[in-house]
Amino acid sequence: MLGDELKKARLKAGLTQEQVAVRARISREYVSKLEHGRQSPTVDMLLRVCRILGTRASGVLAKVEATMVSSGPRGLTIGRTDPNAVTPQPSRRRGTD
């Protein structure tokens, strides 16, 4: 979702991951992780990357939000999730029954 939008913006700007990384002073691997949803950026980092890509973070987030709304409840995460992941259940404290 967010990573997909960042990648679209990067390609539209005609930049490689390496060029974005150098300009943002981050690793190319980090750019790749952002684009593949394996890492979520801080607000500061999102603003920095978007500035380099020539786009506004608010515009990128609006596209992500529109995608989330159209895809239903499963689209409520920014990063990609593991469909096989088990959601932990709250533990019950002893003596509360």
C-alpha positions in Angstrom: 0.0 0.0 0.0 2.3 2.8 1.2 5.3 1.1 -0.4 3.4 0.7 -3.7 2.6 4.4 -3.7 6.2 5.3 -2.9 7.4 3.1 -5.7 4.9 4.6 -8.2 6.1 8.1 -7.2 9.8 7.1 -7.5 9.2 5.7 -11.0 7.2 8.7 -12.0 10.1 10.9 -10.9 12.5 8.8 -13.0 14.7 7.9 -10.1 16.3 4.6 -9.1 16.3 3.3 -5.5 20.0 4.2 -5.3 19.4 7.8 -6.3 16.6 8.2 -3.7 18.9 6.6 -1.1 21.8 8.9 -1.8 19.6 12.0 -1.8 17.8 11.0 1.4 21.1 9.8 3.0 19.7 6.3 3.7 20.6 2.9 2.3 19.2 1.5 -0.9 18.1 -1.5 1.1 16.0 0.7 3.3 14.3 2.2 0.2 13.6 -1.3 -1.0 12.1 -2.3 2.4 9.9 0.7 2.3 8.6 -0.1 -1.2 8.0 -3.8 -0.3 6.2 -2.9 2.9 8.8 -4.6 5.1 9.6 -1.4 6.9 7.4 1.6 7.8 8.9 5.0 7.7 8.8 7.6 10.4 6.8 10.7 9.6 10.1 12.6 9.2 11.4 9.9 6.8 8.2 9.9 4.8 8.4 13.7 4.4 12.0 13.5 3.4 11.5 10.7 0.8 8.4 12.4 -0.6 10.3 15.7 -1.0 13.0 13.9 -3.0 10.3 12.3 -5.1 8.7 15.6 -5.8 5.4 14.7 -4.2 3.5 15.5 -1.1 3.3 13.0 1.8 -0.4 14.0 2.2 -1.1 13.0 -1.4 0.7 9.7 -1.0 -1.2 9.0 2.2 -4.5 10.0 0.6 -4.0 7.4 -2.1 -3.2 4.8 0.6 -6.3 5.8 2.5 -8.4 5.5 -0.6 -7.1 2.1 -1.3 -7.7 1.0 2.3 -11.3 2.2 2.2 -12.0 0.4 -1.1 -10.4 -2.8 0.0 -12.3 -3.1 3.2 -11.2 -4.0 6.7 -8.2 -6.2 5.5 -6.7 -3.0 4.0 -6.3 -1.2 7.3 -2.6 -1.8 7.6 0.1 0.3 5.9 2.7 -2.4 5.6 2.0 -5.8 4.0 1.1 -8.5 6.5 1.7 -12.2 6.6 -1.6 -13.9 5.8 -0.5 -16.9 7.9 0.3 -14.8 11.0 -1.6 -15.6 14.1 -3.1 -12.7 16.0 -2.1 -13.1 19.7 -4.9 -13.3 22.1 -4.8 -11.2 25.3 -3.5 -13.3 28.2 -5.8 -13.8 31.2 -4.4 -12.9 34.6 -4.7 -15.5 37.2 -7.2 -15.0 40.0 -9.5 -12.8 37.9 -12.2 -15.4 37.4 
